Amino acid sequence: MKRMLTAACLALAPALAAAGDVERAMEYYEKQNYSLARLHFISAAKAGDARAHEILGVMYALGPAVYPGVERDYLSAARHFDIAARSGRPVGRYLACALARRAADRTPRPQYCFDWIAETGKPGPR
């Protein structure tokens, strides 16, 4: 029984750590300390938090004009949106497809951009 409890705690540890990082990141975000918020979102994203990936994508896509202290980096934005999209985050999916469309002459669009209508029955980001 004790081993099962220990195993369960170890299995939940990354999710709990990610939740704590997202909470701290949101606190910094609300205080407009975007560079510290970004660091906590990165930590949560590394622990697998799809919402953190989605927010990082937005921060990198918009850069210092909206988020002082955060560099604009479309490649990082696309990577974070892609991870969020594959995790089922709708904003991540939409923005991953939008960035892919913007760069259509350089890279192929992710498969899930084409699957959008089949999955939802609605026109998607094209």
C-alpha positions in Angstrom: 0.0 0.0 0.0 2.8 2.4 0.9 4.6 1.7 -2.4 1.4 2.4 -4.3 1.0 5.7 -2.5 4.6 6.6 -3.2 4.2 5.7 -6.9 1.0 7.8 -7.1 2.7 10.8 -5.5 5.7 10.5 -7.9 3.4 10.2 -10.9 1.5 13.4 -9.8 4.6 15.4 -8.9 5.2 16.9 -12.4 1.6 17.9 -12.8 1.6 19.6 -9.4 4.8 21.3 -10.1 3.5 22.6 -13.4 0.3 23.8 -11.7 2.4 25.7 -9.2 4.5 27.3 -12.0 1.5 28.3 -13.9 0.0 30.0 -10.8 3.3 31.9 -10.2 3.5 32.8 -13.9 0.0 34.2 -13.9 0.8 36.3 -10.8 3.8 37.8 -12.5 1.8 38.1 -15.8 -0.9 40.1 -14.0 1.8 42.4 -12.4 3.1 42.9 -16.0 6.5 41.3 -15.1 6.5 39.3 -18.3 10.1 38.2 -18.2 9.6 36.4 -14.8 6.2 35.1 -16.0 7.9 33.7 -19.1 10.4 31.8 -17.0 7.6 30.1 -14.9 5.6 29.4 -18.1 8.7 27.7 -19.5 9.1 25.6 -16.4 5.4 24.6 -16.6 5.7 23.9 -20.3 8.7 21.6 -19.7 6.5 19.7 -17.2 3.9 19.2 -20.0 1.4 22.0 -19.3 -0.3 22.7 -22.7 -1.8 26.0 -21.5 1.7 27.2 -20.7 2.8 26.3 -24.2 -0.2 28.3 -25.6 0.6 31.4 -23.5 4.3 31.2 -24.4 3.3 31.0 -28.1 1.3 34.3 -27.7 4.1 36.0 -25.8 6.8 35.0 -28.4 4.5 35.9 -31.3 3.8 39.4 -30.1 7.1 40.1 -28.4 8.3 43.3 -26.7 5.6 45.5 -28.3 3.1 43.8 -26.0 5.3 41.9 -23.6 8.3 44.0 -22.5 11.2 41.7 -21.7 10.1 39.0 -24.0 11.8 38.8 -27.4 9.7 38.2 -30.6 10.6 34.8 -31.9 8.2 33.3 -34.5 10.0 29.9 -34.5 9.5 29.5 -30.7 5.9 30.7 -31.0 5.2 28.2 -33.7 6.8 25.4 -31.7 4.8 26.2 -28.6 1.5 26.6 -30.6 2.2 23.3 -32.2 2.6 21.5 -28.9 -0.5 23.2 -27.5 -2.4 22.3 -30.6 -1.4 18.6 -30.4 -2.5 18.7 -26.8 -6.0 19.8 -27.8 -5.8 23.5 -26.9 -8.1 25.3 -29.4 -6.3 28.7 -29.4 -3.0 26.9 -29.9 -4.4 25.0 -32.8 -5.8 28.1 -34.4 -2.6 30.1 -34.0 -0.4 27.2 -35.1 -2.4 27.0 -38.3 -2.4 30.8 -38.7 1.4 30.9 -38.4 1.7 27.9 -40.7 -0.4 29.7 -43.3 1.8 32.9 -42.9 4.9 30.8 -43.6 3.2 28.5 -46.2 5.8 29.3 -48.8 8.5 28.0 -46.5 7.0 25.1 -44.5 4.1 22.6 -44.9 1.1 23.2 -42.7 0.5 20.8 -39.8 -1.8 17.9 -40.5 -4.3 19.0 -37.9 -5.0 22.2 -39.9 -6.5 20.0 -42.6 -8.4 17.8 -40.1 -10.1 20.8 -38.4 -13.4 20.5 -40.4 -13.5 16.8 -40.1 -13.1 16.9 -36.3 -15.4 19.9 -35.6 -17.7 20.1 -38.6 -16.9 23.8 -38.8 -14.7 25.8 -41.1 -11.4 26.2 -39.4 -8.3 28.4 -39.7 -7.2 28.3 -43.3 
